[in-house]
Amino acid sequence: MPSHPDLALAWDEHEWQPKGPPVATSRGSASLAGKPYRAAVTPRISQIPFHLDPGVAAAAEDARAEITRFDAELSNTFSEEFAPFAAVLLRTESSSSSQIENITAGSRALALAELGLTRYGSNAQLVVANVDAMQRAIDLAGDVTPEAIGAIHEALMRGQGHADPGIFRSEQVWIGGGDASPHNATFVPPHHDRVRAALDDLCVFVTRTDLPLIAQAAIAHAQFETIHPFNDGTGRTGRALVHAMLKHGRATTRTTVPISAGLLSNTDTYFDALTAYRNGDPNPIIARFSDASFAAVNNGRELADDLTAIYDGWRKKLTARSDSVAWRILPILISQPAVTSKLIQERTGVSQPAVDRALRQLVSDGIATSKNEHGQDQKRDIVWRSDEAIAALDGFADRARRRRNN
């Protein structure tokens, strides 16, 4: 029996009518045209009383406290250098969220894609879009509405016409089972006519204050994934929504805790927990988010330690005068380990000759390397990067993907 019978999905039937011109398919698949299929009907959760397992609720509270402690640690420890670390954590969370959807990009490719170097792969471009979506979600933390959710999706899927960026789906979608019809799908989300009402209810649920914050965020995420309001990009949008809730709930103030990186340690249990939620048991998804929060904080601390050590090493290596532009580049390079002269000019307001001299100083002191990433001979095409920082970010990603034995 489910722990919350009123949370378990109901189902309704719809006649299947394929859209578009006929496509080549098997006789079995063709015979399904006009036959009914079952789509999920999500419960209204805005008013449901949740009775969580005591241990699960306690772990969720502990996870929230650990996230808040981590946020305070970074804020207090890094002071003026904190902003670069916050940017790094935002990027790592965006990358991890994309990896759950099998969209992978190495730290070097991502750093170069952020400079607009599109030849480093479409996956890197998708992760860059996810960074924008995450930031938009955090900026909208106090105003979680269907329109705000659409804005997050628009930032995530901008330029991808198949996904209808920012627009709720107007057709049936399904997960698994092939493209021909939803009849043999692993899961069929609600009929598109039900999406808006379900999102309205979810946004009311987000305003509740009677649940542990991590538990509430996990339930909201699972409900959002079940509604599946977009043609594509629902998973990444839903994980961005979690960070809006963490900020709105004051668990974070300036950081983006890489919870998706914690989920990466075992994606099978994450998807199993979503299934359990749809069957009426919210405890597994809450437990998974609590575990992911602890894993994310531990991994984030290790990354912060690695980048701090690199940054301190740079400060010892740099031979330029203390008032040199080179010193102003260091925090920029730690947060974005591939830069151009133009980017540094924009960030510092310093002239090109002065910036170019400073960048050459960083190369001379063994802090950065330079390469013409465009394959042309123009000075403006040179990219300056820190392979040390890129290796630290790759180390974070490797730890996130590593399955734990427990």
BAFIRO-220273 format. One record per residue (C-alpha): residue number from 1; y negated, z, x negated. Coordinates in nm, 4 decimals, padded with zeros to 6 digits. Layout:
<nodes>
+------+----------+----------+----------+
| tilo |        y |        z |        x |
+------+----------+----------+----------+
|  NUM |        Y |        Z |        X |
...
+------+----------+----------+----------+
</nodes>
This chain:
<nodes>
+------+----------+----------+----------+
| tilo |        y |        z |        x |
+------+----------+----------+----------+
|    1 |  00.0000 |  00.0000 |  00.0000 |
|    2 | -00.3516 | -00.0759 | -00.1295 |
|    3 | -00.5667 |  00.2241 | -00.2133 |
|    4 | -00.8394 |  00.0834 |  00.0141 |
|    5 | -00.6815 | -00.1120 |  00.3025 |
|    6 | -01.0262 | -00.2120 |  00.4262 |
|    7 | -01.0992 | -00.3679 |  00.0856 |
|    8 | -00.8000 | -00.6043 |  00.0815 |
|    9 | -00.8728 | -00.9678 |  00.1530 |
|   10 | -00.8129 | -01.1245 |  00.4917 |
|   11 | -00.7387 | -01.4941 |  00.5296 |
|   12 | -00.8352 | -01.7711 |  00.7663 |
|   13 | -00.7103 | -02.1250 |  00.8046 |
|   14 | -00.9023 | -02.4491 |  00.7614 |
|   15 | -00.7928 | -02.8068 |  00.7986 |
|   16 | -00.7843 | -02.9888 |  00.4671 |
|   17 | -00.9722 | -03.3184 |  00.4620 |
|   18 | -01.0158 | -03.4699 |  00.1136 |
|   19 | -01.3644 | -03.5906 |  00.0300 |
|   20 | -01.4499 | -03.9162 | -00.1420 |
|   21 | -01.2422 | -04.2315 | -00.1880 |
|   22 | -00.8613 | -04.2066 | -00.1921 |
|   23 | -00.7098 | -04.1194 | -00.5290 |
|   24 | -00.3678 | -04.1926 | -00.6658 |
|   25 | -00.1392 | -03.8969 | -00.6004 |
|   26 |  00.2195 | -03.8115 | -00.5152 |
|   27 |  00.3586 | -03.8554 | -00.1644 |
|   28 |  00.3881 | -03.4779 | -00.1391 |
|   29 |  00.0213 | -03.4240 | -00.2167 |
|   30 | -00.0881 | -03.7078 |  00.0096 |
|   31 |  00.1096 | -03.5559 |  00.2971 |
|   32 | -00.1091 | -03.2418 |  00.2865 |
|   33 | -00.4142 | -03.4270 |  00.4230 |
|   34 | -00.5058 | -03.2870 |  00.7618 |
|   35 | -00.2819 | -02.9843 |  00.7197 |
|   36 | -00.4296 | -02.6324 |  00.7202 |
|   37 | -00.4775 | -02.4196 |  00.4115 |
|   38 | -00.5656 | -02.0512 |  00.3833 |
|   39 | -00.8957 | -01.9341 |  00.2322 |
|   40 | -00.9918 | -01.5764 |  00.1529 |
|   41 | -01.2215 | -01.3729 |  00.3749 |
|   42 | -01.3974 | -01.1057 |  00.1699 |
|   43 | -01.4615 | -00.7622 |  00.3205 |
|   44 | -01.8117 | -00.6295 |  00.3636 |
|   45 | -01.8438 | -00.3730 |  00.0857 |
|   46 | -02.2031 | -00.2593 |  00.1358 |
|   47 | -02.0921 |  00.0350 |  00.3519 |
|   48 | -01.7259 |  00.0899 |  00.2568 |
|   49 | -01.6578 |  00.4474 |  00.1376 |
|   50 | -01.4819 |  00.4249 | -00.1993 |
|   51 | -01.2340 |  00.6977 | -00.2948 |
|   52 | -01.1599 |  00.6353 | -00.6609 |
|   53 | -00.8847 |  00.7917 | -00.8666 |
|   54 | -01.0468 |  01.0981 | -01.0295 |
|   55 | -00.9421 |  00.9923 | -01.3780 |
|   56 | -01.0821 |  00.6413 | -01.3271 |
|   57 | -01.4123 |  00.7782 | -01.1964 |
|   58 | -01.4403 |  01.0226 | -01.4881 |
|   59 | -01.3701 |  00.7478 | -01.7432 |
|   60 | -01.6358 |  00.5304 | -01.5799 |
|   61 | -01.8907 |  00.8104 | -01.6164 |
|   62 | -01.7892 |  00.8602 | -01.9797 |
|   63 | -01.8288 |  00.4870 | -02.0427 |
|   64 | -02.1771 |  00.4875 | -01.8912 |
|   65 | -02.2735 |  00.7834 | -02.1108 |
|   66 | -02.1413 |  00.6064 | -02.4211 |
|   67 | -02.3392 |  00.2920 | -02.3400 |
|   68 | -02.6556 |  00.4989 | -02.2978 |
|   69 | -02.5865 |  00.6790 | -02.6263 |
|   70 | -02.5412 |  00.3464 | -02.8057 |
|   71 | -02.8658 |  00.2152 | -02.6590 |
|   72 | -03.0484 |  00.5257 | -02.7832 |
|   73 | -02.8856 |  00.5068 | -03.1269 |
|   74 | -03.0086 |  00.1553 | -03.1894 |
|   75 | -03.3531 |  00.2292 | -03.0537 |
|   76 | -03.3945 |  00.5426 | -03.2667 |
|   77 | -03.2228 |  00.4192 | -03.5825 |
|   78 | -03.3755 |  00.0760 | -03.6234 |
|   79 | -03.7251 |  00.1369 | -03.4828 |
|   80 | -03.9304 | -00.1726 | -03.5700 |
|   81 | -03.6202 | -00.3644 | -03.6753 |
|   82 | -03.4563 | -00.2932 | -03.3386 |
|   83 | -03.5723 | -00.6133 | -03.1691 |
|   84 | -03.3641 | -00.8357 | -03.3994 |
|   85 | -03.0517 | -00.6285 | -03.3329 |
|   86 | -03.1127 | -00.6501 | -02.9588 |
|   87 | -03.1297 | -01.0292 | -02.9900 |
|   88 | -02.8049 | -01.0345 | -03.1854 |
|   89 | -02.6249 | -00.8269 | -02.9217 |
|   90 | -02.7525 | -01.0531 | -02.6447 |
|   91 | -02.6165 | -01.3549 | -02.8289 |
|   92 | -02.2790 | -01.1927 | -02.9005 |
|   93 | -02.2364 | -01.0941 | -02.5356 |
|   94 | -02.3228 | -01.4461 | -02.4225 |
|   95 | -02.0757 | -01.5932 | -02.6680 |
|   96 | -01.7992 | -01.3523 | -02.5628 |
|   97 | -01.8565 | -01.4203 | -02.1935 |
|   98 | -01.8201 | -01.7907 | -02.2650 |
|   99 | -01.5002 | -01.7335 | -02.4631 |
|  100 | -01.3363 | -01.5754 | -02.1593 |
|  101 | -01.3767 | -01.9200 | -02.0000 |
|  102 | -01.2278 | -02.0803 | -02.3157 |
|  103 | -01.5714 | -02.2005 | -02.4280 |
|  104 | -01.5772 | -02.1163 | -02.7960 |
|  105 | -01.8339 | -02.1765 | -03.0672 |
|  106 | -01.8502 | -02.0328 | -03.4175 |
|  107 | -02.1519 | -01.8303 | -03.5231 |
|  108 | -02.2768 | -02.1049 | -03.7544 |
|  109 | -02.2512 | -02.3727 | -03.4841 |
|  110 | -02.4251 | -02.1442 | -03.2355 |
|  111 | -02.7059 | -02.0621 | -03.4771 |
|  112 | -02.7637 | -02.4308 | -03.5441 |
|  113 | -02.7426 | -02.5220 | -03.1753 |
|  114 | -03.0202 | -02.2716 | -03.1053 |
|  115 | -03.2369 | -02.4824 | -03.3340 |
|  116 | -03.1719 | -02.7837 | -03.1122 |
|  117 | -02.9168 | -02.9453 | -03.3431 |
|  118 | -02.6977 | -03.0889 | -03.0673 |
|  119 | -02.4504 | -03.2527 | -03.3000 |
|  120 | -02.2872 | -02.9131 | -03.3494 |
|  121 | -02.0927 | -02.9440 | -03.0265 |
|  122 | -02.1244 | -02.9165 | -02.6527 |
|  123 | -01.9613 | -02.5729 | -02.6497 |
|  124 | -02.2375 | -02.4340 | -02.8680 |
|  125 | -02.4921 | -02.5781 | -02.6274 |
|  126 | -02.3159 | -02.4081 | -02.3363 |
|  127 | -02.3294 | -02.0738 | -02.5172 |
|  128 | -02.7009 | -02.1222 | -02.5845 |
|  129 | -02.7485 | -02.1753 | -02.2104 |
|  130 | -02.5536 | -01.8553 | -02.1498 |
|  131 | -02.7993 | -01.6667 | -02.3721 |
|  132 | -03.0823 | -01.7880 | -02.1468 |
|  133 | -02.8877 | -01.6864 | -01.8370 |
|  134 | -02.8164 | -01.3389 | -01.9751 |
|  135 | -03.1829 | -01.2882 | -02.0563 |
|  136 | -03.2837 | -01.4049 | -01.7109 |
|  137 | -03.0361 | -01.1623 | -01.5553 |
|  138 | -03.1802 | -00.8727 | -01.7542 |
|  139 | -03.5343 | -00.9725 | -01.6607 |
|  140 | -03.4332 | -00.9719 | -01.2927 |
|  141 | -03.2630 | -00.6314 | -01.3153 |
|  142 | -03.4722 | -00.4700 | -01.0449 |
|  143 | -03.4388 | -00.7552 | -00.7979 |
|  144 | -03.0743 | -00.8543 | -00.7473 |
|  145 | -03.0949 | -01.0990 | -00.4567 |
|  146 | -02.9095 | -01.4225 | -00.3783 |
|  147 | -03.2173 | -01.6085 | -00.5035 |
|  148 | -03.2138 | -01.4155 | -00.8315 |
|  149 | -02.8436 | -01.4901 | -00.8729 |
|  150 | -02.9203 | -01.8571 | -00.8161 |
|  151 | -03.1880 | -01.8417 | -01.0859 |
|  152 | -02.9368 | -01.6955 | -01.3323 |
|  153 | -02.6919 | -01.9755 | -01.2534 |
|  154 | -02.9644 | -02.2383 | -01.2870 |
|  155 | -03.0424 | -02.1178 | -01.6386 |
|  156 | -02.6733 | -02.1118 | -01.7280 |
|  157 | -02.5813 | -02.4561 | -01.5934 |
|  158 | -02.9074 | -02.6438 | -01.6427 |
|  159 | -02.8451 | -03.0133 | -01.7016 |
|  160 | -02.4854 | -03.0016 | -01.5714 |
|  161 | -02.5078 | -03.1933 | -01.2478 |
|  162 | -02.1456 | -03.1337 | -01.1474 |
|  163 | -02.2215 | -02.7618 | -01.1157 |
|  164 | -02.5280 | -02.7994 | -00.8901 |
|  165 | -02.7294 | -02.5521 | -01.1022 |
|  166 | -02.8748 | -02.2719 | -00.8942 |
|  167 | -02.7236 | -02.4000 | -00.5679 |
|  168 | -02.4472 | -02.2227 | -00.3788 |
|  169 | -02.1453 | -02.4400 | -00.3220 |
|  170 | -02.1181 | -02.6549 | -00.0107 |
|  171 | -01.7477 | -02.7317 | -00.0329 |
|  172 | -01.4170 | -02.5545 | -00.0732 |
|  173 | -01.3125 | -02.4689 | -00.4277 |
|  174 | -00.9866 | -02.3235 | -00.5562 |
|  175 | -00.8346 | -02.1885 | -00.8745 |
|  176 | -00.5135 | -02.3337 | -01.0188 |
|  177 | -00.2571 | -02.5498 | -00.8457 |
|  178 | -00.4010 | -02.8896 | -00.9359 |
|  179 | -00.6989 | -03.0951 | -00.8218 |
|  180 | -00.5512 | -03.2698 | -00.5198 |
|  181 | -00.5782 | -02.9892 | -00.2631 |
|  182 | -00.6013 | -02.6095 | -00.2304 |
|  183 | -00.2558 | -02.5748 | -00.0731 |
|  184 | -00.0758 | -02.4730 | -00.3920 |
|  185 | -00.3678 | -02.2948 | -00.5582 |
|  186 | -00.3375 | -01.9605 | -00.7315 |
|  187 | -00.6411 | -01.8393 | -00.5382 |
|  188 | -00.8616 | -01.9968 | -00.2720 |
|  189 | -01.2062 | -01.8318 | -00.2441 |
|  190 | -01.3835 | -01.8062 |  00.0909 |
|  191 | -01.4814 | -02.1179 |  00.2801 |
|  192 | -01.8298 | -02.2255 |  00.1753 |
|  193 | -01.9709 | -02.1346 |  00.5175 |
|  194 | -01.9029 | -01.7682 |  00.4344 |
|  195 | -02.0693 | -01.7593 |  00.0906 |
|  196 | -02.4274 | -01.6694 |  00.1812 |
|  197 | -02.3375 | -01.3810 |  00.4134 |
|  198 | -02.0960 | -01.2422 |  00.1549 |
|  199 | -02.3662 | -01.2543 | -00.1149 |
|  200 | -02.6172 | -01.0838 |  00.1137 |
|  201 | -02.3693 | -00.8010 |  00.1617 |
|  202 | -02.3003 | -00.7819 | -00.2133 |
|  203 | -02.6707 | -00.7496 | -00.2909 |
|  204 | -02.6932 | -00.4551 | -00.0499 |
|  205 | -02.3925 | -00.2984 | -00.2256 |
|  206 | -02.5760 | -00.3263 | -00.5583 |
|  207 | -02.8457 | -00.0909 | -00.4263 |
|  208 | -02.5992 |  00.1930 | -00.3599 |
|  209 | -02.6296 |  00.5109 | -00.5662 |
|  210 | -02.3144 |  00.6980 | -00.4610 |
|  211 | -02.0783 |  00.5446 | -00.7194 |
|  212 | -02.0490 |  00.5807 | -01.0975 |
|  213 | -02.2562 |  00.2982 | -01.2429 |
|  214 | -01.9719 |  00.1323 | -01.4365 |
|  215 | -01.7503 |  00.1550 | -01.1285 |
|  216 | -02.0215 | -00.0039 | -00.9155 |
|  217 | -02.0795 | -00.2817 | -01.1698 |
|  218 | -01.7050 | -00.3517 | -01.1939 |
|  219 | -01.6648 | -00.3676 | -00.8153 |
|  220 | -01.9720 | -00.5895 | -00.7789 |
|  221 | -01.8376 | -00.8199 | -01.0486 |
|  222 | -01.4931 | -00.8419 | -00.8866 |
|  223 | -01.6475 | -00.9089 | -00.5460 |
|  224 | -01.8715 | -01.1784 | -00.6944 |
|  225 | -01.5757 | -01.3486 | -00.8636 |
|  226 | -01.3854 | -01.3358 | -00.5349 |
|  227 | -01.6727 | -01.4917 | -00.3380 |
|  228 | -01.6952 | -01.7566 | -00.6122 |
|  229 | -02.0314 | -01.8886 | -00.4933 |
|  230 | -02.0719 | -02.1796 | -00.7366 |
|  231 | -01.8826 | -02.4962 | -00.8180 |
|  232 | -01.8728 | -02.3965 | -01.1845 |
|  233 | -02.0106 | -02.1130 | -01.3963 |
|  234 | -01.9272 | -01.8314 | -01.1546 |
|  235 | -01.7514 | -01.6166 | -01.4167 |
|  236 | -02.0351 | -01.6282 | -01.6682 |
|  237 | -02.2944 | -01.5704 | -01.3957 |
|  238 | -02.0974 | -01.2714 | -01.2688 |
|  239 | -02.0795 | -01.1135 | -01.6128 |
|  240 | -02.4535 | -01.1657 | -01.6568 |
|  241 | -02.5020 | -00.9823 | -01.3273 |
|  242 | -02.3272 | -00.6789 | -01.4768 |
|  243 | -02.6060 | -00.6455 | -01.7342 |
|  244 | -02.8720 | -00.6616 | -01.4670 |
|  245 | -02.6979 | -00.3687 | -01.2984 |
|  246 | -02.6686 | -00.1699 | -01.6218 |
|  247 | -03.0391 | -00.2045 | -01.6839 |
|  248 | -03.1312 | -00.1352 | -01.3224 |
|  249 | -02.9129 |  00.1767 | -01.3387 |
|  250 | -03.0922 |  00.2827 | -01.6590 |
|  251 | -02.7748 |  00.2846 | -01.8673 |
|  252 | -02.9499 |  00.0432 | -02.1023 |
|  253 | -03.3156 |  00.0051 | -02.1804 |
|  254 | -03.3373 | -00.2448 | -02.4660 |
|  255 | -02.9836 | -00.3475 | -02.5567 |
|  256 | -02.7229 | -00.5798 | -02.4129 |
|  257 | -02.3927 | -00.4016 | -02.4664 |
|  258 | -02.1305 | -00.6730 | -02.5322 |
|  259 | -01.8902 | -00.5752 | -02.2534 |
|  260 | -01.7478 | -00.9270 | -02.2365 |
|  261 | -01.6429 | -00.8810 | -02.5974 |
|  262 | -01.4499 | -00.5749 | -02.4835 |
|  263 | -01.2834 | -00.7729 | -02.2058 |
|  264 | -01.1760 | -01.0337 | -02.4612 |
|  265 | -00.9360 | -00.7869 | -02.6238 |
|  266 | -00.6956 | -00.8499 | -02.3361 |
|  267 | -00.8010 | -01.1091 | -02.0825 |
|  268 | -00.4625 | -01.0900 | -01.9069 |
|  269 | -00.5303 | -00.7359 | -01.7870 |
|  270 | -00.8804 | -00.8446 | -01.6807 |
|  271 | -00.7456 | -01.1193 | -01.4554 |
|  272 | -00.4643 | -00.8931 | -01.3317 |
|  273 | -00.7266 | -00.6339 | -01.2381 |
|  274 | -00.9191 | -00.8941 | -01.0383 |
|  275 | -00.5993 | -00.9704 | -00.8482 |
|  276 | -00.5422 | -00.6002 | -00.7817 |
|  277 | -00.8963 | -00.5715 | -00.6468 |
|  278 | -00.8322 | -00.8569 | -00.4043 |
|  279 | -00.5220 | -00.6726 | -00.2880 |
|  280 | -00.7284 | -00.3631 | -00.2078 |
|  281 | -00.7175 | -00.1550 | -00.5268 |
|  282 | -01.0494 | -00.1294 | -00.7178 |
|  283 | -00.9191 |  00.1174 | -00.9768 |
|  284 | -00.7731 | -00.1343 | -01.2284 |
|  285 | -01.0939 | -00.3395 | -01.2578 |
|  286 | -01.2995 | -00.0214 | -01.2983 |
|  287 | -01.0607 |  00.1038 | -01.5651 |
|  288 | -01.0758 | -00.2329 | -01.7411 |
|  289 | -01.4548 | -00.2268 | -01.7461 |
|  290 | -01.4558 |  00.1302 | -01.8785 |
|  291 | -01.2145 |  00.0349 | -02.1575 |
|  292 | -01.4210 | -00.2745 | -02.2315 |
|  293 | -01.7372 | -00.0647 | -02.2525 |
|  294 | -01.5874 |  00.1656 | -02.5154 |
|  295 | -01.4497 | -00.1307 | -02.7102 |
|  296 | -01.7871 | -00.3057 | -02.6895 |
|  297 | -01.9765 | -00.0030 | -02.8172 |
|  298 | -01.7369 |  00.0478 | -03.1081 |
|  299 | -01.7531 | -00.3201 | -03.2019 |
|  300 | -02.1303 | -00.3227 | -03.1563 |
|  301 | -02.1701 | -00.0222 | -03.3851 |
|  302 | -01.9627 | -00.1941 | -03.6518 |
|  303 | -02.1735 | -00.5073 | -03.6235 |
|  304 | -02.4934 | -00.3018 | -03.6448 |
|  305 | -02.3587 | -00.1284 | -03.9576 |
|  306 | -02.2662 | -00.4638 | -04.1123 |
|  307 | -02.6068 | -00.6183 | -04.0420 |
|  308 | -02.7890 | -00.3058 | -04.1580 |
|  309 | -02.6014 | -00.3191 | -04.4894 |
|  310 | -02.6880 | -00.6873 | -04.5262 |
|  311 | -03.0523 | -00.6217 | -04.4417 |
|  312 | -03.0744 | -00.3326 | -04.6893 |
|  313 | -02.9156 | -00.5549 | -04.9537 |
|  314 | -03.1795 | -00.8203 | -04.8920 |
|  315 | -03.4565 | -00.5658 | -04.9336 |
|  316 | -03.3162 | -00.4751 | -05.2734 |
|  317 | -03.2750 | -00.8382 | -05.3795 |
|  318 | -03.6132 | -00.9686 | -05.2704 |
|  319 | -03.8498 | -00.9904 | -05.5667 |
|  320 | -04.1586 | -01.1058 | -05.3775 |
|  321 | -04.4671 | -00.8869 | -05.3438 |
|  322 | -04.4581 | -00.6390 | -05.0560 |
|  323 | -04.7275 | -00.8362 | -04.8694 |
|  324 | -04.5426 | -01.1673 | -04.9078 |
|  325 | -04.4429 | -01.3795 | -04.6101 |
|  326 | -04.0844 | -01.3555 | -04.7356 |
|  327 | -04.0642 | -00.9940 | -04.6174 |
|  328 | -04.1667 | -01.0997 | -04.2680 |
|  329 | -03.8847 | -01.3543 | -04.2580 |
|  330 | -03.6067 | -01.1008 | -04.3206 |
|  331 | -03.5894 | -00.9510 | -03.9674 |
|  332 | -03.6094 | -01.3008 | -03.8191 |
|  333 | -03.3212 | -01.4186 | -04.0350 |
|  334 | -03.1036 | -01.1186 | -03.9462 |
|  335 | -03.1461 | -01.1900 | -03.5753 |
|  336 | -03.1151 | -01.5670 | -03.6052 |
|  337 | -02.9171 | -01.6531 | -03.9183 |
|  338 | -03.0293 | -02.0178 | -03.9244 |
|  339 | -03.3989 | -02.1024 | -03.9198 |
|  340 | -03.6368 | -02.3861 | -03.9926 |
|  341 | -03.9779 | -02.3765 | -04.1497 |
|  342 | -04.1284 | -02.4709 | -03.8154 |
|  343 | -03.9583 | -02.1800 | -03.6382 |
|  344 | -04.0864 | -01.9321 | -03.8983 |
|  345 | -04.4362 | -02.0767 | -03.8692 |
|  346 | -04.4262 | -02.0247 | -03.4925 |
|  347 | -04.2946 | -01.6685 | -03.5218 |
|  348 | -04.5353 | -01.5569 | -03.7944 |
|  349 | -04.8426 | -01.7758 | -03.7444 |
|  350 | -04.8378 | -01.8581 | -04.1155 |
|  351 | -04.9076 | -02.2036 | -04.2603 |
|  352 | -04.6272 | -02.4402 | -04.3595 |
|  353 | -04.6940 | -02.4284 | -04.7358 |
|  354 | -04.6805 | -02.0473 | -04.7352 |
|  355 | -04.3643 | -02.0404 | -04.5230 |
|  356 | -04.1930 | -02.3013 | -04.7397 |
|  357 | -04.2734 | -02.0997 | -05.0532 |
|  358 | -04.1326 | -01.7859 | -04.8920 |
|  359 | -03.8124 | -01.9638 | -04.7876 |
|  360 | -03.7640 | -02.0984 | -05.1388 |
|  361 | -03.8072 | -01.7414 | -05.2644 |
|  362 | -03.5250 | -01.6274 | -05.0361 |
|  363 | -03.3006 | -01.8967 | -05.1826 |
|  364 | -03.3997 | -01.8032 | -05.5355 |
|  365 | -03.3149 | -01.4377 | -05.4706 |
|  366 | -02.9745 | -01.5212 | -05.3222 |
|  367 | -03.0637 | -01.4230 | -04.9659 |
|  368 | -03.0506 | -01.7638 | -04.7982 |
|  369 | -02.9176 | -02.1113 | -04.8605 |
|  370 | -03.0786 | -02.4383 | -04.7574 |
|  371 | -02.9274 | -02.7592 | -04.6296 |
|  372 | -03.0459 | -03.0751 | -04.4600 |
|  373 | -02.8433 | -03.0404 | -04.1401 |
|  374 | -02.9766 | -03.3663 | -03.9904 |
|  375 | -02.8474 | -03.5845 | -04.2703 |
|  376 | -03.1965 | -03.7240 | -04.3295 |
|  377 | -03.4336 | -03.6832 | -04.6222 |
|  378 | -03.7289 | -03.5306 | -04.4425 |
|  379 | -03.8362 | -03.1819 | -04.5441 |
|  380 | -03.8802 | -03.0782 | -04.1823 |
|  381 | -03.5056 | -03.1268 | -04.1263 |
|  382 | -03.4020 | -02.8558 | -04.3733 |
|  383 | -03.2245 | -02.5538 | -04.2249 |
|  384 | -03.2269 | -02.2211 | -04.4051 |
|  385 | -02.9407 | -01.9878 | -04.3246 |
|  386 | -02.7750 | -01.6614 | -04.4201 |
|  387 | -02.4016 | -01.7034 | -04.4644 |
|  388 | -02.3717 | -01.3242 | -04.4952 |
|  389 | -02.5117 | -01.2683 | -04.1467 |
|  390 | -02.3021 | -01.5531 | -04.0052 |
|  391 | -01.9877 | -01.3949 | -04.1556 |
|  392 | -02.0769 | -01.0590 | -03.9954 |
|  393 | -02.1131 | -01.2263 | -03.6545 |
|  394 | -01.7809 | -01.4067 | -03.7005 |
|  395 | -01.6261 | -01.0709 | -03.7889 |
|  396 | -01.7544 | -00.9277 | -03.4609 |
|  397 | -01.5986 | -01.2185 | -03.2705 |
|  398 | -01.2665 | -01.1780 | -03.4525 |
|  399 | -01.2517 | -00.8084 | -03.3660 |
|  400 | -01.3334 | -00.8845 | -03.0029 |
|  401 | -01.0478 | -01.1324 | -02.9749 |
|  402 | -00.7963 | -00.8988 | -03.1393 |
|  403 | -00.5583 | -00.7464 | -02.8861 |
|  404 | -00.5110 | -00.3738 | -02.9043 |
|  405 | -00.1593 | -00.2340 | -02.9161 |
|  406 | -00.2153 |  00.0389 | -02.6588 |
+------+----------+----------+----------+
</nodes>
